[in-house]
Amino acid sequence: MTEMEKARNQQVEKQQDAIVQQAARQNGERGLVPPVEIYEEDDALFLVADMPGVTKDTLHLEVGNKVLEVEGRITVNMDENVSPLFAEVRASRYVRRFTLGDDIDAGNAQATIKDGVLTIRLPKQDAHRRRKIEIQAA
């Protein structure tokens, strides 16, 4: 992916996040944007999102039209007799969208969540994987 494509994708992601936030405000529900790290290996891209309070049961991942949508509902397990005096997190969910390149095989994506840390493996299509070229002696 060229630098221009990366910049365009980042701009699209910001616009999509703004749309999600606006929709959440209109519905009276705030959404948090989870911090994300993205790294690349030869055969896949990895997306790691910090989503405290989200479990497998409250996580929703969907891919369509080259867009990965991540949404997680925040759950806080408290004893019934306890009510918080103060809560800094007022939103009840995380929402984020990512535009995927043509080199991603979204149909074979894999995801795990542990202790509120979501890891998504987005494999590259075979034609886009890095390969070593064998050199033949002439």
C-alpha positions as CSV (number, residue, x, y, z in Angstrom):
1,M,0.0,0.0,0.0
2,T,1.5,3.4,-1.0
3,E,1.8,6.3,1.4
4,M,-1.0,8.1,-0.5
5,E,-3.3,5.1,0.0
6,K,-2.4,4.9,3.7
7,A,-3.1,8.6,4.2
8,R,-6.5,8.2,2.3
9,N,-7.4,5.2,4.5
10,Q,-6.6,7.1,7.6
11,Q,-8.8,10.0,6.5
12,V,-11.7,7.6,5.7
13,E,-11.3,6.0,9.1
14,K,-11.5,9.4,10.9
15,Q,-14.6,10.3,8.9
16,Q,-16.2,6.9,9.7
17,D,-15.4,7.3,13.4
18,A,-16.9,10.8,13.3
19,I,-20.1,9.3,11.8
20,V,-20.3,6.6,14.4
21,Q,-19.8,9.2,17.2
22,Q,-22.5,11.5,15.7
23,A,-24.9,8.6,15.4
24,A,-24.2,7.6,19.0
25,R,-24.9,11.1,20.2
26,Q,-28.1,11.3,18.3
27,N,-29.2,8.0,20.0
28,G,-28.2,9.4,23.4
29,E,-25.5,6.9,23.7
30,R,-21.8,7.8,23.7
31,G,-19.2,5.5,22.1
32,L,-15.6,5.3,22.9
33,V,-12.9,4.9,20.3
34,P,-10.6,2.2,21.4
35,P,-6.8,2.8,21.1
36,V,-5.4,0.4,18.4
37,E,-2.0,-0.8,17.3
38,I,-1.6,-2.3,13.8
39,Y,1.4,-4.3,12.8
40,E,2.3,-6.4,9.7
41,E,3.9,-9.7,9.3
42,D,4.7,-11.5,6.0
43,D,1.4,-13.3,5.9
44,A,-1.0,-11.1,7.8
45,L,-1.9,-7.8,9.4
46,F,-2.6,-7.7,13.1
47,L,-4.9,-5.3,14.8
48,V,-4.7,-5.0,18.6
49,A,-7.4,-2.9,20.4
50,D,-7.6,-2.1,24.1
51,M,-11.2,-2.5,25.1
52,P,-11.5,-2.8,28.9
53,G,-14.8,-4.2,30.1
54,V,-15.5,-6.0,26.8
55,T,-15.9,-9.8,26.8
56,K,-16.4,-12.3,24.0
57,D,-20.2,-12.2,24.6
58,T,-20.4,-8.4,24.3
59,L,-18.1,-8.1,21.3
60,H,-19.4,-7.7,17.7
61,L,-17.0,-7.9,14.7
62,E,-18.3,-7.6,11.1
63,V,-16.7,-7.2,7.7
64,G,-18.5,-5.9,4.6
65,N,-17.6,-3.8,1.6
66,K,-13.9,-3.8,2.7
67,V,-14.8,-2.3,6.1
68,L,-14.0,-4.0,9.4
69,E,-16.4,-2.9,12.1
70,V,-15.5,-3.4,15.8
71,E,-18.1,-2.8,18.5
72,G,-17.9,-3.9,22.1
73,R,-20.3,-3.3,24.9
74,I,-18.7,-2.4,28.2
75,T,-19.7,-4.6,31.1
76,V,-18.7,-3.9,34.7
77,N,-19.4,-6.7,37.1
78,M,-20.4,-5.2,40.5
79,D,-22.2,-6.7,43.5
80,E,-25.9,-5.8,43.5
81,N,-25.4,-4.0,46.9
82,V,-22.7,-1.8,45.5
83,S,-23.4,1.5,43.7
84,P,-20.6,3.6,42.4
85,L,-20.1,7.1,43.9
86,F,-18.1,8.2,40.9
87,A,-17.6,6.8,37.4
88,E,-15.2,8.3,34.8
89,V,-16.4,6.1,31.9
90,R,-19.9,7.2,31.0
91,A,-20.0,5.4,27.6
92,S,-21.4,1.9,27.4
93,R,-19.6,0.8,24.2
94,Y,-16.5,1.0,22.0
95,V,-16.9,1.5,18.3
96,R,-14.3,1.7,15.5
97,R,-14.2,1.0,11.7
98,F,-11.2,0.2,9.5
99,T,-11.0,0.2,5.7
100,L,-9.3,-2.9,4.4
101,G,-7.1,-3.1,1.4
102,D,-7.5,-5.5,-1.5
103,D,-4.7,-7.6,-0.2
104,I,-6.6,-8.7,2.8
105,D,-8.4,-12.1,2.9
106,A,-11.2,-11.0,5.3
107,G,-13.0,-14.3,4.9
108,N,-10.3,-16.0,6.9
109,A,-9.9,-13.4,9.7
110,Q,-9.5,-14.6,13.2
111,A,-10.1,-12.8,16.5
112,T,-9.4,-13.4,20.2
113,I,-10.2,-11.3,23.2
114,K,-8.5,-11.7,26.6
115,D,-8.7,-9.4,29.6
116,G,-10.2,-6.7,27.4
117,V,-7.5,-6.9,24.7
118,L,-8.8,-7.7,21.3
119,T,-6.4,-9.2,18.7
120,I,-7.6,-9.6,15.1
121,R,-5.5,-11.5,12.5
122,L,-6.2,-10.4,9.0
123,P,-4.4,-12.8,6.6
124,K,-3.1,-11.5,3.3
125,Q,-4.3,-13.1,0.1
126,D,-1.7,-15.5,-1.3
127,A,-0.8,-13.2,-4.2
128,H,0.2,-10.5,-1.7
129,R,2.3,-12.5,0.7
130,R,6.0,-12.0,0.8
131,R,8.0,-14.9,-0.5
132,K,11.7,-15.7,-0.7
133,I,12.9,-16.1,-4.3
134,E,15.3,-19.0,-4.8
135,I,18.4,-18.2,-6.8
136,Q,19.4,-20.8,-9.3
137,A,23.1,-21.2,-10.3
138,A,23.6,-20.5,-14.0
